[in-house]
Amino acid sequence: YFFMRSCHFSGQEYKSHFIVYKVDTRGSYNTLAIHPNYWASTPKNSCRTQKKEQKNLQKTWARWSALFTPQPFDEIKSYFGEKVALYYLWLNWYTILLIPAAALGAVIFLYGLAFFNTSPLIKEVCDSNVTMCPSCDRVCEPRQLSETCTYAKVSHLFDNEGTVAFAMFMAIWATAFLEFWKRHRARYVSKWKVYDWCEEEQLQRLSPKPNSYHSDFSSPGCCPHKEQWVPTMKKATCACDSINCVCVLQLMVIIGITHALVVFRVMTASWFSRSESDFLEEKANMLAMLLGAVLHYVTIQIMTRVNRWVSLKLCDLEKLNSLAAKERSFTVKMFTFQFFTLFSSLFYVAFFLGRINGHPTNYVRLLGFRLEECHPSGCLTDLFIQMAVIMLLKQTLNNIFEILVPWAMNFLKFCREKQGRVEACDICKRRDWLRNYHLGNTDAFSLFNEFLEMVIQFSFTTTFVAAFPLAPLLALMNNIIEIRLDAIKMVRYERRLIPRKTNDIGIWTEVLEAVGVFAVIINGLVIGISSDFIPRLVYHYHYGPCAKGINSTHCMQGYINDTLSVAFMKTNIKDEYMLKTNDYANVTQCSYRDYRNQDYSLTSQFWFVLAIRFAFIILFEHVVVVCKFIAAWFVPEKPVRVKNSRLHDKMERLKSELNDRKLGRPISTEV
């Protein structure tokens, strides 16, 4: 009785679908929410019929043929509770609003593709006879700039004039998405009569009195009822300091892994450059970047488990007295750790790659190896490769494992049952309980994992979108599959989640708002620092032919040569030592990407471009932030219909209470 009273149900109908079973000999108990008559679809189970709600969900929702049909949110709420229903409501709204973002991102990509062969920058690279400096010491040879023609074409697909407008659009889109989501949520929670529901008040009403016989029990999905001792101020301060130290230490470990990935890429590029294979030697930097991205994905999978364990331990140290507070604390910590794990390597590629490697006669080395350099066409392609590999691997492999693992486990259990390895049972209901018990396990993290996956995807879609305009399109295709995949998994292959009442997605709203603000800053930095948009703009209006009054040529003619500096190769200097071949026997000078004089001092053009970069970043962020505030101000959180409905319900409730007082009836305290 205590378990049924303590858990939060959306209606009395849920209570008939729970089992309380003993976990161990120490008197610990747990609850199991079952799918009623789940196995009734098999011919041998003729003694039972399927539950109507589950049958309707299987027909209209949890099947692949319903991929593009609307979701039955009211039925989901009735079967799984408001918390699960709000997750699917939010995911459906997110997927719908991805359509315009994906369409515009595809247009930006096609815009770059349309000028693939006519861009003067690409022609300058492909027709150039400039000799570039070796990319590594001793074994690497000088190379012709024209050999990187394919790389220059790929760079133009993602680093063109349209990316600035697209980045501004995505920043405003993130705000519009959140503001319209609040209105969309308000309609449904008002319809479900939970708009004014307060989880904290519900927890206090359902918490047992101290010293009661059941105060030592708690169950998954229910509030922790054991009265916890509140530490003194001194011990609380020590606990807080310990938690902060552990958080900083964990972030340092994550950043250290990023440094290890940098070392791996540098060493791999050097090893490939020494290879006897012409393909490995020519594509050394590209292959090193690809392998680094794959290794980064592997570290993400490992660190996800480590981050979860550390976040749980930190929440235990905090000694929080409610499930809601613990859930908020765990969400913030887990998301922070995951964000650093996924994006720390991208930060290096976006803002440090090719900018801290030094110059001829003074290269920066790591463990004896020279740091990576950017392509003469820019560093944005490296960031695109890193994002594309991580996003594709993460979404594809996660979806495959997410459906195959539960299906395989249930198939094996079903085969064992057919062979008679499961306890024989004469009572149909008890056999049904046993089979529900052997479904995939669900706990408080089941829905959290789905939210975390989607919020991380939202971060990918908005944060570095200036380098990867196709990210919204990939997210849209993934979400269309993700909705049905999660539905099939929850209805068919996993235990039924314990229904929980709520009226919001919780702390995730604040996380999404923080990501939206962070995306403005990052996209401004990517365009201002990583992209070549500002140097091209400066050249067009200040250093190019049009700025000098020459109208017979294209305004960007000569831009590539303008961004290159000349170095004189001397065999007695370690940095310029290389193997002399017949092709480059008489080479005495080479070019490298930077704004430097012959004595390797920075030119005045470098400082002018740098000043324009900073000015653009400040202007971009202020303009976009103002647009975000205007968009948020123009979109009210509560529709007029919801306000009127709440006032009407309040009036009806007051009338009912007034009538109850007149008749002497007890007044209801239901929220």
GUVEX-142483 format. One record per residue (C-alpha): x, y, z; residue in one letter. Coordinates in steps of 0.25 Angstrom, whole numbers, plus 5000, padded with zeros to 4 digits. Example, Ala and Ser with C-alpha at 12.3 -4.5 7.8 and 13.67 -1.06 7.14 Angstrom:
2
504949825031A 505549965029S 
END
This chain:
671
500050005000Y 501150095003F 501850084989F 500450104983M 500250234991R 501650284990S 501750284974C 501150394966H 500050344957F 499250414947S 498050344950G 497450224959Q 497550134947E 499050124948Y 499050054961K 498549924956S 499749904947H 500849904958F 501449784965I 502249804978V 503349694979Y 504449664989K 505849694984V 506749634995D 506649565009T 506949695016R 505449745014G 505649835002S 504549844992Y 504349894978N 503149924969T 502949874955L 502049944945A 501549844935I 500949854921H 499549784923P 499449654916N 500649694907Y 500849554902W 499349534898A 499749544883S 500249404883T 499349294879P 499649214891K 499149324900N 497649304896S 497249314911C 497549464911R 497249584902T 498049704900Q 497849834908K 497149934899K 498050054902E 499349974898Q 498649914886K 498250054881N 499750104883L 500249984876Q 499350014864K 499450164863T 500850194869W 501850084872A 502050034858R 502950074846W 501750094837S 501350214845A 502650284843L 501950414837F 500650404845T 500250504857P 500550444870Q 499350414880P 499850504892F 498650484900D 498750334899E 500250334902I 499850424914K 498750324919S 499750204917Y 501050254922F 500750384929G 501050524927E 502550524928K 502650424916V 501550494908A 502350634910L 503650574905Y 502950524892Y 502150654891L 503550734892W 504250644883L 503050654873N 503150804873W 504650804872Y 504550714860T 503450804853I 504250934855L 505550864850L 504850864836I 505051014832P 506451004838A 506850884830A 506250944818A 507051074819L 508350994822G 508150904810A 507951034802V 509251094808I 509950964804F 509350964790L 509851114788Y 511251074791G 511050954781L 510551054770A 511851134770F 512651004771F 513451024758N 513251174756T 513851234769S 515051314767P 515651264780L 515551124775I 516151154762K 517251224768E 517651104776V 517451004765C 518251084755D 519351124764S 520851094763N 521151134777V 522051044785T 521651014799M 522550984810C 522650844816P 521650804826S 522650734835C 524050724837D 525150634830R 524250544822V 523150634816C 523450704803E 522950834798P 521650824790R 520850904780Q 519650984784L 518950934772S 518950794778E 517950834789T 516950874779C 515950774784T 516050824798Y 515850964794A 514550924787K 514050854799V 514350974808S 513551064799H 512350974801L 512251014816F 513051144817D 512351244808N 511551374809E 510251294813G 510751234826T 510751374833V 509251384830A 508951244834F 509751254847A 508851384851M 507651304846F 507951184855M 508151274867A 506851334866I 506251204862W 506651144876A 505951254883T 504751244875A 504751094877F 504751104892L 503751224893E 502751144884F 502951014891W 502551084904K 501251124897R 501050984891H 501350924905R 500351014912A 499150964903R 499450824906Y 499650834921V 498450924922S 497650814915K 498150704924W 497850794936K 499250794942V 499650944939Y 499650984953D 500150854958W 501350864968C 502350754969E 502950804982E 501550814989E 501150674984Q 502450614990L 502150685003Q 500750635004R 501150495000L 502350485009S 502050395021P 502150445035K 503550435043P 503750305051N 502650235043S 502850085040Y 503050105026H 504050225026S 505250145022D 504650095009F 504750164995S 504450114981S 504950164967P 504150274962G 503650314975C 504150414985C 505150374995P 504450375008H 505550345018K 505750465026E 507250515024Q 508050585034W 508350725031V 509850755033P 510350875040T 510850995033M 512350955035K 512150815029K 511250865018A 512350965014T 513350855014C 512350765006A 512150874996C 513650904994D 513850754992S 512750754981I 513350874974N 514750804975C 514250674969V 513550754958C 514750834954V 515650704954L 514650634945Q 514650754935L 516150754936M 516150604932V 515250634920I 516150744915I 517350654917G 516650554908I 516550664898T 518050684899H 518250534897A 517450544884L 518250654879V 519550574881V 518950454874F 518650544862R 519950604861V 520650474863M 519750394853T 519950504842A 521450494844S 521450344843W 520550354830F 521550454824S 522650354826R 521850234819S 522250174806E 520850184801S 520650304792D 519150314797F 519550314812L 520650414809E 519750514801E 518550504810K 519250494823A 518650614830N 517250574825M 517350434830L 517950474843A 516750564845M 515750454842L 516450354851L 516450464862G 514950484860A 514650334861V 515550324874L 514750444880H 513450364878Y 514050244885V 514450334897T 513050394897I 512450264899Q 513450224910I 513350364917M 511850364917T 511850244927R 512950314935V 512150444935N 510950374940R 511650304951W 512350434956V 511050514955S 510250414964L 511350414974K 511350564975L 509850564976C 509950464988D 510950554995L 509950674994E 508950595002K 507750654995L 506450635002N 505550614989S 505550544976L 505250664969A 506450744974A 507350614972K 506850604958E 507150754955R 508550744961S 508850614954F 508350674940T 509250804942V 510550724945K 510350614935M 510050714924F 511250794927T 512150674927F 511550624914Q 511650764908F 513150774911F 513350634906T 512750654893L 513150794890F 514550804895S 515150744883S 514350834874L 514750954882F 516250924879Y 515950904864V 515151034863A 515951124871F 517351074872F 517650984860L 518651054851G 518751174860R 519751134871I 520651044862N 521751154860G 522451194847H 523751144839P 524951154848T 524051154860N 523051044860Y 522350994872V 522550844875R 521850744884L 522650624888L 523550664877G 522550664866F 522050794859R 520650834862L 519550824851E 519450934841E 518150994834C 517950984819H 518151104811P 516651114808S 516351114823G 516151024835C 514651014835L 514750884827T 515450824838D 514350864848L 513250814838F 513950674837I 514050664852Q 512550694854M 512050614842A 512850484847V 512350504862I 510950534858M 510750424848L 511450324857L 510750364869K 509350364863Q 509450244854T 510150144864L 509250194876N 508050164868N 508550034864I 508849984878F 507650054884E 506749964876I 507549834874L 508049814888V 506649804894P 506049724882W 507249624883A 507049614898M 505549594897N 505749494886F 506649404894L 505749404906K 504649364897F 505449254891C 505749204906R 504249214909E 503849124897K 504849024902Q 504249014916G 505349084923R 504349184930V 503649144942E 502349074938A 501049154943C 499649114943D 499149254945I 499149344933C 499349474940K 500549424948R 501149374935R 500949504929D 501549574941W 502749484940L 502949514925R 502749664928N 503849654938Y 504849594928H 504649704918L 505749814917G 505949884931N 505550024932T 505850124943D 505950274946A 507050294936F 506250224924S 505550354920L 506750444925F 507550374915N 506650404903E 506550554908F 508050564909L 508250504895E 507350604889M 507850724896V 509250684892I 508750674878Q 508150814879F 509450864884S 510150814871F 509050874863T 509151014868T 510551034874T 511551004862F 510451014851V 511351124844A 512351014840A 511250904837F 509950954831P 509450814828L 509450784843A 507950824844P 507650734833L 508350614839L 507650644852A 506250644845L 506450514838M 506950454852N 505750504860N 504750444850I 505350314853I 505650334867E 504150364871I 503650224866R 504950154871L 504650204885D 503150174884A 503450034879I 504450014890K 503650064901M 502349984897V 502949854892R 504349824898Y 504449894911E 503649894924R 502650004926R 503150134931L 502550174945I 501550284941P 501950414947R 501150544948K 501750674943T 501450804935N 502850834929D 504050764924I 504750824937G 506250874937I 506350834922W 505650964919T 506751054926E 507850964919V 507250984905L 507251134908E 508651134913A 509051054900V 508351164891G 509151274898V 510451194897F 510151174882A 510151314879V 511551334885I 512151214878I 511551244864N 512051384865G 513451334869L 513451224858V 513051324847I 513951434853G 515151344856I 515051204849S 514451254836S 515151334825D 513851424824F 514551544830I 515951534823P 515151524810R 514251644813L 515551724817V 516251684804Y 514951714796H 514851864801Y 516251894806H 517351824799Y 516651754786G 516651804772P 515251874774C 515851954786A 516952004777K 516052044766G 516351924756I 514951884751N 515551794739S 515651674749T 514851604760H 514951674773C 515451544780M 516551524769Q 517851504777G 517251474790Y 517951344792I 519351394789N 519051514798D 518851414810T 520151344808L 521551384813S 522951344808V 523951264815A 525351234811F 525851094812M 527251064818K 527750924820T 528550964832N 527251004840I 526450884846K 525050934842D 525450944827E 526250814826Y 525650724816M 525950614806L 526450674793K 525750614781T 525950634766N 524550704766D 524950814777Y 526450814776A 526550954772N 525451004782V 525951114791T 524751174796Q 523251134799C 521951194804S 521151174817Y 519851224821R 520051354830D 520251504830Y 521751514832R 522851594826N 524151534822Q 524751544836D 523551464841Y 522951584848S 521451614847L 520951704836T 520051824838S 518951754830Q 518951644841F 518651744852W 517551814843F 516851684840V 516951644855L 516351774859A 515151754849I 515051604854R 514751654868F 513851774864A 513051674856F 512951574867I 512451684877I 511451744866L 510951604862F 510651554877E 509951684881H 509051694868V 508651544870V 508451554885V 507551674883V 506751604872C 506651484882K 506051574893F 505151634883I 504651504878A 504451454893A 503751584896W 502751574884F 502351424887V 501551414900P 501751284908E 500251264910K 499251264899P 497951344902V 497151214901R 497951154912V 497751284921K 496251274919N 496251124922S 497051144935R 496051254939L 494851174936H 495451054944D 495751144955K 494351194956M 493751054955E 494651014966R 494251124975L 492751104972K 492950954976S 493650994989E 492651094993L 491550984991N 492350884999D 492450985010R 490951015010K 490650865010L 491650835021G 492550745012R 494050725013P 494750825004I 495650754994S 497150784994T 497450724980E 498450804973V 
END
